[in-house]
Amino acid sequence: MQAYHENRRHGTSDFHLQVYSHHMGEEFRFVSQHWHEEMEWICAEDGVLHLTAGGKAYTLNPGDFCFINSGQLHEIKSPGESRHHAIVFSPGLLDFALYDACQHNFIRPVTSGRLLFPACSAALTPELHNRVLFHMGEIIKLYHQQPFCGLLSIKLHILHVIEILFQENAFLKNTLSSKGKDSLDKLKKVIGHIHENLAEPLSLQELSEICFMSPGYFCRYFKQEIGKTPIAFINECRIERACELLSGSALSVSDIALSVGFDNFSYFIRKFREYKEMTPGKYRELCIK
């Protein structure tokens, strides 16, 4: 399971971009809610991906893609075997040393977050989808093959995507107010607190106080931004932590249940079946094969 606030460097010190080509096997991979300053373009090649971004759920089939804006909470999971590519790059990669009209009118509104990429390719026309997908495919190919001038070509393809979206008026205005940003920052602290304290009892009262909200309002706000209730999110995180221990340790199933915060063993088994459609023992057996 990936860390909540991802702050590792992507790419190199002189080119802040990296393409991750992931093959998710039969162990049902899951990347929990997290965020990073970098932008991320996710493109599905095989299988099915379920992605949540900004509290909204999307299903990516082969050829579909999704834009993750800087600082946006998101998670990825696959119900079975799949392959996808993630193009992750710093917004600063697009800045020019000489500030000009191009940067002022087209680049800075995007890198500053005043304009947002549309979330999913399903929101685009088929013709626009294909044009953007072509450039994403070229970026992925160039990154892995690393031809001469490859880095220059990658940057040009990113700029082409931005150009296309401007031409088609596809960018979205960021309407998040300063109050809304403050609430979202507090929510990110809540998610960090959950990840750091999964083994401990976590109450709605405790979590809502981090956001300075009433428990009722907090639950509604959490579901709006994350796409699930706080309890469902906590259980999912605990089950994923349990999966890590089942595949990477010799602890007994009962000890694992306790170590991830389930003090009721029957409830742990029931929730594990609900999320993984198998028992913990069966999951461990599949991981060992």
C-alpha positions as CSV (number, residue, x, y, z in Angstrom):
1,M,0.0,0.0,0.0
2,Q,1.4,3.4,-1.0
3,A,2.1,6.1,1.5
4,Y,-0.6,8.8,2.0
5,H,1.5,11.8,1.2
6,E,3.9,10.8,-1.5
7,N,6.9,13.2,-1.5
8,R,9.6,11.2,-3.2
9,R,11.2,12.6,-6.4
10,H,9.9,11.3,-9.7
11,G,12.4,11.3,-12.5
12,T,15.9,12.8,-12.2
13,S,17.2,16.1,-10.7
14,D,17.3,17.7,-14.2
15,F,14.1,16.2,-15.6
16,H,11.3,15.8,-13.2
17,L,9.2,13.2,-15.0
18,Q,8.8,9.5,-14.7
19,V,6.7,6.9,-16.4
20,Y,5.6,3.9,-14.3
21,S,4.3,0.9,-16.2
22,H,2.5,-1.3,-13.7
23,H,1.3,-4.9,-14.1
24,M,-1.2,-5.7,-11.4
25,G,-1.4,-9.5,-11.0
26,E,-3.9,-11.8,-9.4
27,E,-3.2,-10.5,-5.9
28,F,-5.6,-7.6,-6.5
29,R,-3.3,-4.6,-6.2
30,F,-4.6,-1.5,-4.4
31,V,-3.0,1.9,-4.0
32,S,-4.8,3.7,-1.2
33,Q,-5.8,7.4,-1.0
34,H,-2.8,9.6,-1.4
35,W,-1.7,12.8,-3.0
36,H,1.4,14.5,-4.4
37,E,2.4,17.8,-5.8
38,E,3.1,16.2,-9.2
39,M,0.5,15.9,-11.9
40,E,-0.3,12.3,-13.0
41,W,-1.7,11.0,-16.2
42,I,-2.9,7.4,-16.0
43,C,-3.5,5.3,-19.1
44,A,-5.1,1.8,-19.0
45,E,-3.6,-0.7,-21.4
46,D,-5.1,-4.1,-20.4
47,G,-7.7,-5.2,-17.9
48,V,-9.9,-2.9,-15.8
49,L,-8.9,-0.2,-13.3
50,H,-11.1,1.4,-10.7
51,L,-9.9,4.9,-9.9
52,T,-11.3,7.4,-7.4
53,A,-10.2,11.1,-7.7
54,G,-11.7,14.0,-5.8
55,G,-14.3,11.7,-4.4
56,K,-15.6,10.5,-7.8
57,A,-15.3,7.0,-9.0
58,Y,-14.1,6.1,-12.5
59,T,-13.7,2.8,-14.4
60,L,-10.9,2.7,-16.9
61,N,-11.0,0.1,-19.7
62,P,-8.2,-0.4,-22.2
63,G,-7.5,2.9,-24.0
64,D,-9.1,5.0,-21.3
65,F,-7.1,7.6,-19.4
66,C,-7.5,9.9,-16.4
67,F,-5.8,13.1,-15.4
68,I,-4.9,13.6,-11.7
69,N,-4.3,17.2,-10.8
70,S,-1.6,18.4,-8.5
71,G,-2.6,17.9,-4.8
72,Q,-5.7,15.8,-5.7
73,L,-6.5,12.9,-3.5
74,H,-6.8,9.7,-5.5
75,E,-6.7,5.9,-5.2
76,I,-6.3,3.0,-7.7
77,K,-7.4,-0.6,-7.5
78,S,-7.8,-3.5,-9.9
79,P,-10.3,-6.4,-9.5
80,G,-7.9,-8.7,-11.5
81,E,-5.0,-8.8,-13.8
82,S,-4.3,-5.5,-15.5
83,R,-1.6,-3.2,-16.9
84,H,-1.5,0.6,-16.9
85,H,0.9,3.4,-17.2
86,A,1.3,6.5,-15.0
87,I,3.0,9.6,-16.3
88,V,4.1,11.6,-13.3
89,F,5.7,15.0,-13.6
90,S,6.3,18.2,-11.7
91,P,4.3,21.2,-12.9
92,G,7.5,23.1,-12.9
93,L,8.7,21.0,-15.8
94,L,6.6,23.2,-18.1
95,D,7.8,26.6,-16.9
96,F,10.1,28.7,-19.1
97,A,13.1,30.6,-17.8
98,L,11.9,33.6,-19.6
99,Y,8.4,34.5,-18.6
100,D,6.4,35.2,-21.7
101,A,2.9,35.4,-23.1
102,C,2.7,31.7,-23.6
103,Q,3.5,31.0,-20.0
104,H,1.2,33.7,-18.7
105,N,-1.8,32.7,-20.8
106,F,-1.5,29.0,-21.1
107,I,1.2,27.4,-18.8
108,R,0.9,29.2,-15.5
109,P,-2.9,28.9,-15.3
110,V,-2.4,25.1,-15.5
111,T,0.7,24.7,-13.3
112,S,-0.8,27.1,-10.6
113,G,-4.0,25.1,-10.4
114,R,-6.3,27.9,-11.6
115,L,-7.3,25.6,-14.4
116,L,-7.8,21.8,-14.0
117,F,-7.4,18.9,-16.4
118,P,-10.7,17.1,-17.0
119,A,-10.8,14.1,-14.8
120,C,-11.5,11.2,-17.2
121,S,-11.3,10.6,-20.9
122,A,-15.0,9.7,-20.9
123,A,-15.7,13.4,-20.6
124,L,-14.0,14.1,-24.0
125,T,-15.3,13.5,-27.5
126,P,-14.0,10.4,-29.2
127,E,-11.9,12.5,-31.6
128,L,-10.4,14.5,-28.8
129,H,-9.9,11.3,-26.8
130,N,-7.9,9.7,-29.6
131,R,-5.7,12.8,-30.1
132,V,-4.8,13.0,-26.4
133,L,-4.3,9.2,-26.2
134,F,-1.8,9.4,-29.2
135,H,0.4,11.9,-27.3
136,M,0.2,9.8,-24.1
137,G,1.3,6.7,-26.0
138,E,4.2,8.6,-27.5
139,I,5.3,9.8,-24.1
140,I,5.3,6.3,-22.7
141,K,7.2,4.9,-25.7
142,L,9.8,7.6,-25.7
143,Y,10.4,7.3,-22.0
144,H,11.1,3.6,-22.1
145,Q,13.1,3.6,-25.4
146,Q,15.1,6.8,-24.5
147,P,16.0,7.9,-28.1
148,F,18.2,10.9,-28.8
149,C,16.1,14.0,-28.2
150,G,13.6,11.8,-26.3
151,L,13.3,14.2,-23.4
152,L,12.6,17.1,-25.7
153,S,10.0,15.1,-27.5
154,I,8.3,14.1,-24.3
155,K,8.0,17.7,-23.2
156,L,6.7,18.7,-26.6
157,H,4.0,16.0,-26.4
158,I,2.9,17.3,-23.0
159,L,2.6,20.7,-24.4
160,H,0.6,19.3,-27.4
161,V,-1.9,17.8,-24.9
162,I,-2.2,21.2,-23.2
163,E,-2.6,22.9,-26.5
164,I,-5.3,20.5,-27.6
165,L,-7.3,20.9,-24.4
166,F,-7.1,24.7,-24.7
167,Q,-8.2,24.6,-28.3
168,E,-11.2,22.5,-27.3
169,N,-12.0,24.5,-24.2
170,A,-11.7,21.4,-22.2
171,F,-9.9,22.8,-19.1
172,L,-12.0,23.3,-16.0
173,K,-11.9,26.4,-13.8
174,N,-10.9,25.6,-10.2
175,T,-13.8,26.9,-8.1
176,L,-12.4,25.7,-4.8
177,S,-12.6,28.6,-2.3
178,S,-9.9,29.4,0.3
179,K,-12.3,27.9,2.9
180,G,-12.8,24.8,0.8
181,K,-9.0,24.5,0.4
182,D,-8.5,24.8,4.2
183,S,-11.1,22.0,4.8
184,L,-9.4,19.8,2.2
185,D,-6.0,20.3,3.8
186,K,-7.5,19.3,7.2
187,L,-9.0,16.2,5.5
188,K,-5.6,15.3,4.2
189,K,-4.4,15.5,7.9
190,V,-7.2,13.1,8.8
191,I,-6.1,10.6,6.2
192,G,-2.5,10.8,7.4
193,H,-3.7,10.3,11.0
194,I,-5.7,7.2,9.9
195,H,-2.7,5.6,8.1
196,E,-0.4,6.3,11.1
197,N,-2.8,4.9,13.7
198,L,-4.5,1.9,12.0
199,A,-3.7,-0.4,14.9
200,E,-5.4,2.0,17.4
201,P,-9.1,2.6,18.0
202,L,-10.3,5.4,15.7
203,S,-13.5,7.2,16.6
204,L,-15.5,9.6,14.4
205,Q,-15.3,12.1,17.2
206,E,-11.5,12.0,17.2
207,L,-11.3,12.4,13.4
208,S,-13.9,15.1,13.2
209,E,-12.0,17.2,15.8
210,I,-9.0,17.3,13.5
211,C,-11.2,19.0,10.9
212,F,-13.0,21.2,13.5
213,M,-16.3,19.8,12.3
214,S,-19.2,18.0,14.0
215,P,-19.1,14.2,13.5
216,G,-22.2,14.3,11.3
217,Y,-20.9,17.1,9.0
218,F,-17.5,15.4,8.9
219,C,-19.0,12.1,7.7
220,R,-20.9,13.8,4.9
221,Y,-17.8,15.9,3.9
222,F,-15.5,12.8,4.0
223,K,-17.8,10.8,1.7
224,Q,-18.1,13.7,-0.6
225,E,-14.3,14.1,-1.0
226,I,-13.2,10.5,-0.7
227,G,-16.2,8.6,-2.1
228,K,-16.8,6.4,0.9
229,T,-17.6,6.7,4.6
230,P,-14.9,7.2,7.2
231,I,-15.6,3.7,8.6
232,A,-15.5,2.1,5.2
233,F,-12.2,3.8,4.4
234,I,-10.6,2.8,7.7
235,N,-11.7,-0.9,7.2
236,E,-10.3,-0.9,3.7
237,C,-7.0,0.5,4.9
238,R,-6.8,-2.1,7.6
239,I,-7.6,-4.9,5.2
240,E,-4.9,-3.7,2.8
241,R,-2.4,-3.5,5.7
242,A,-3.4,-7.1,6.7
243,C,-2.8,-8.2,3.1
244,E,0.8,-6.9,3.3
245,L,1.3,-8.9,6.5
246,L,-0.3,-12.0,5.1
247,S,2.1,-12.0,2.1
248,G,5.2,-10.7,3.9
249,S,5.2,-12.1,7.4
250,A,4.7,-15.4,9.3
251,L,2.3,-13.9,11.8
252,S,-0.9,-15.8,12.5
253,V,-4.1,-14.5,11.0
254,S,-5.4,-13.7,14.5
255,D,-2.3,-11.7,15.4
256,I,-2.5,-9.9,12.1
257,A,-6.1,-9.0,12.8
258,L,-5.1,-7.4,16.1
259,S,-2.1,-5.7,14.7
260,V,-4.2,-3.8,12.1
261,G,-6.8,-2.7,14.5
262,F,-9.5,-5.4,14.5
263,D,-10.2,-6.5,18.1
264,N,-13.1,-8.7,16.9
265,F,-11.7,-11.7,14.9
266,S,-15.1,-12.6,13.4
267,Y,-15.6,-9.1,12.2
268,F,-12.1,-9.1,10.6
269,I,-12.9,-12.3,8.7
270,R,-16.2,-10.9,7.5
271,K,-14.7,-7.7,6.3
272,F,-11.8,-9.5,4.6
273,R,-14.2,-11.6,2.7
274,E,-16.2,-8.5,1.8
275,Y,-13.2,-6.7,0.3
276,K,-11.2,-9.6,-1.1
277,E,-13.9,-12.2,-1.8
278,M,-11.8,-14.8,-0.1
279,T,-10.6,-15.7,3.4
280,P,-7.2,-14.4,4.8
281,G,-5.9,-18.0,4.7
282,K,-6.8,-18.3,1.0
283,Y,-5.2,-15.0,0.3
284,R,-2.0,-16.0,2.0
285,E,-2.0,-19.3,0.0
286,L,-2.3,-17.5,-3.3
287,C,0.5,-15.1,-2.4
288,I,2.9,-18.0,-1.5
289,K,2.3,-19.7,-4.9
